[in-house]
Amino acid sequence: MNEANPVIYMADDDADDRYFMRQSLQHVYPSVTIVEAKDGAELLTLLGNWSQSLTAQPIQVILLDMNMPKLNGLETLMALKANPLLRHIPTVILSTDAQPVQIATAYQAGASQYLEKPTSYSGLDQIAQTIRSCFSA
């Protein structure tokens, strides 16, 4: 993975959540490239395009909201892990829902990490720092 130019894909149906997470990631990674999708189906399309590009930079991590229309986070995660070209990419679930059964199911499906969405800017910055610490080269 390229620490100097990290690439992060993010899927969340809430535009505000995407905006605030993007701001925190850019604060931690000034040179980050963030590719955003509004749901799991759009993310899989974007990743399909990425996997066919011969010059695409490696993806550092994929961030998935759990509750999205079309394909939710769990369904998207299962599709990622079923694809030999994408299954190696670390995937972090972000959700307002922290039910133990849902968390266990996400880990069983292949999530690298499950994080509860914070309610403050400092909490978002902490998540961005955690992502950098855990998923950078």
N, C-alpha and C positions, 0 to 999 in steps of 0.2 A: 504494500500500500504506500501511496505517496503522501507523506506527511506535509510536504511543501504545498501541494495542490490537492487537498482532499475533496472527494466527490461523495456527496450524501444524497440519497433519494428519500423523499418524504411523502407519505400519503395521509391526508387528513381532510375530511369533508368540511371542516370549519376553517374558513379563510383567516379568521383572527388567530386561531391556534397556530396555523402555518406561519403567519406573519411573525408572531412573537417568538416561536421556536427558531425561525430563520434569523431573527435579530440576535438571539442568544448565541446561536452557532457562529454567526459572523463575528460576534464579539470575541469568541474563543479562537476561531479560525479565520483570521482576516482574509485569507486567500481561498476560502471554501467555495466550491461550486455546489449549489443546492438545486436539485431537480424536484419540482413539486407536482403532485397529482392530487386531484380532489376525491378520489376513491380508489379502491383496490383494482378495479378493472382498468382504469386509466394508467395506474402504476404498472401493471403487467404489460400493457401496450408499450409504454416507454422503455421498460426493461427488455422487451423483445427487440425493439429498435437498437438498444445499446448492445445486446448480445450479438447482433449481426454486423456491428461496426468493427472494422479491423483496426481503427485508430482510437477507439474509446479508452479513456482512462479507467483504471480499476475503481470499483465502487468501494468506499470504505465501510459504509453501513447503510442499511435501509431502516427508516423509522416508519412504523405503522400505527395509526390510530386503531383502536379495537372496534369502535362502533361507527361504521361507514355504510352508506347505501351501496347497492349493486353487489360488491364483495366486501364483507367486513374484514377486519384485521386477521382473524383466525383463518378464514377461507383464503385470503390472499397469502398468508404465511404457508398454508398447506400447498398452494399452487407453486410458490417459490421453491419450497423444499422438494417438490416432485420434479422440478426442472433441473437436469444435470448441469446446465450452463449457469444457473442462478443459486443453487442450493448452498454453495460455499460462502455466500455473502452473509455476514452477520446481520441479524434482524432484531431490532428492538421494538417491542410493543409499548406504546404509550396510551394510557387509558385513565379515565376518571373512575372507572370501576376496578376495585381491588378485591373482588371476591376470590377467596382461596381456590375454589374449583376452576374458575376462569383462568387464574394464573397458572395452575397446574396443567390445565389443558394446553395453554400456550407453550409452556416449556416442553410438554410431551410432543407437540407438533413441530418443535425445532427452534423456538425463540431463543435468541442468545441472552436476552434480558427482558424483563417486564418491569416497567416503571410507571408509577402513578403520576398523572399529570399534576404539576404543582399549581398553586393559585397565586403565585407571586413571581415577579421578575427575577428575584434572587434564586428562587427555586428553579426557574428555567435555566438560568446561568449555571446552576449546580448540575443540572442534567446535561447541559452542553459540555461542561468540563468532564463529567463522568464518561460521556461518549468519546471525548477526545482521549482520555486516559485509557479506556478499555479497548478502543478500536483503532488506534493509530499504530503505525509501524514503529 
